[in-house]
Amino acid sequence: MSRVRPAAGPTPAGFVLYVEGPRDRDLLRTWAQRVSPILARGIAECTVILGGRQPARAVAHFRELRARGEAERGLCVLDRDGESGAPRLADEEPGLAFFTWRRRHIESYLLVPDAIRRSARAPAELRVLRSLRALLPPADDEAALANLDAKRLLARHGPLDQLLGSLPPSRIARAMRAEELHPEVRALLEQIRTGLCLPEGVLRVTLRP
């Protein structure tokens, strides 16, 4: 098995968070910062990078940690990609849960028009508003948003880049406000808070969907 990238320092509260790549970790940290700096720090300390959508690698790594007494609980966060739902594993590991986004990619939860405009410092001109409406499904059309290829949309030289200039996903995440976090994002942050054994009082806002 290829080596996974470990968290920086000891895993806090016996909890480990598996994500596909560094961008996933950074987006989760940025979103968490909107509601709790303590939660954001916890994510930075407990995250392990899998290097792709590799749930079996998370199982094997978590099993090793448990055998050494270094983890009691874990959560593996996966993009849906072309999969229909949660991964099917022949041998799951007790204590390790899986969270699969309903939308295609984690980047799909950045598609908030107001946050995109703020991150691009775009004026509220009619051309920009019309172009964003043409590129993005309505906010209440969850079926369309679930199947949209957000990575292509946000890619360098992609549609949003051509419309608004260079627009890294991390910049959009920083421009998002707590009330703009999707219910699934809030639900995941709540799971991570629970996994880290942080009290509800550390949150600035209620994370219940």
CORJOMO-V876375 format. One record per backbone hydrogen bond with DSSP energy under -0.5 kcal/mol. CO is the residue of the C=O (numbers start at 1). NH is the residue of the N-H. If there is no record, write none. Layout:
co=CO nh=NH
co=CO nh=NH
//
This chain:
co=4 nh=6
co=5 nh=49
co=7 nh=9
co=10 nh=12
co=11 nh=14
co=12 nh=15
co=14 nh=72
co=14 nh=73
co=16 nh=18
co=16 nh=75
co=17 nh=48
co=18 nh=77
co=19 nh=50
co=20 nh=51
co=20 nh=52
co=21 nh=25
co=22 nh=26
co=23 nh=27
co=24 nh=28
co=25 nh=29
co=26 nh=30
co=27 nh=31
co=28 nh=32
co=29 nh=33
co=30 nh=34
co=31 nh=34
co=32 nh=35
co=32 nh=36
co=35 nh=204
co=36 nh=40
co=37 nh=41
co=38 nh=42
co=39 nh=43
co=40 nh=44
co=41 nh=45
co=42 nh=46
co=43 nh=47
co=44 nh=8
co=46 nh=17
co=48 nh=19
co=48 nh=50
co=49 nh=5
co=52 nh=54
co=54 nh=57
co=54 nh=58
co=55 nh=59
co=56 nh=60
co=57 nh=61
co=58 nh=62
co=59 nh=63
co=60 nh=64
co=61 nh=65
co=62 nh=66
co=63 nh=67
co=64 nh=68
co=65 nh=70
co=65 nh=71
co=66 nh=69
co=73 nh=16
co=74 nh=97
co=75 nh=18
co=75 nh=77
co=76 nh=78
co=76 nh=99
co=78 nh=101
co=80 nh=83
co=87 nh=89
co=93 nh=96
co=95 nh=74
co=95 nh=97
co=97 nh=76
co=99 nh=78
co=99 nh=101
co=103 nh=80
co=104 nh=81
co=105 nh=108
co=106 nh=109
co=107 nh=110
co=108 nh=111
co=110 nh=112
co=111 nh=113
co=112 nh=116
co=113 nh=117
co=114 nh=118
co=115 nh=119
co=116 nh=120
co=117 nh=121
co=117 nh=122
co=118 nh=121
co=123 nh=125
co=125 nh=129
co=126 nh=130
co=127 nh=131
co=128 nh=132
co=129 nh=133
co=130 nh=134
co=131 nh=135
co=132 nh=136
co=138 nh=141
co=140 nh=142
co=141 nh=145
co=142 nh=146
co=143 nh=147
co=144 nh=147
co=144 nh=148
co=146 nh=104
co=148 nh=150
co=149 nh=153
co=150 nh=154
co=151 nh=155
co=152 nh=155
co=153 nh=160
co=155 nh=158
co=158 nh=162
co=159 nh=163
co=160 nh=164
co=161 nh=165
co=168 nh=171
co=168 nh=172
co=169 nh=173
co=170 nh=174
co=171 nh=175
co=172 nh=176
co=173 nh=176
co=177 nh=180
co=178 nh=181
co=182 nh=186
co=183 nh=187
co=184 nh=188
co=185 nh=189
co=186 nh=190
co=187 nh=191
co=188 nh=192
co=189 nh=193
co=190 nh=194
co=191 nh=195
co=192 nh=196
co=193 nh=198
co=194 nh=197
co=199 nh=202
co=200 nh=203
//
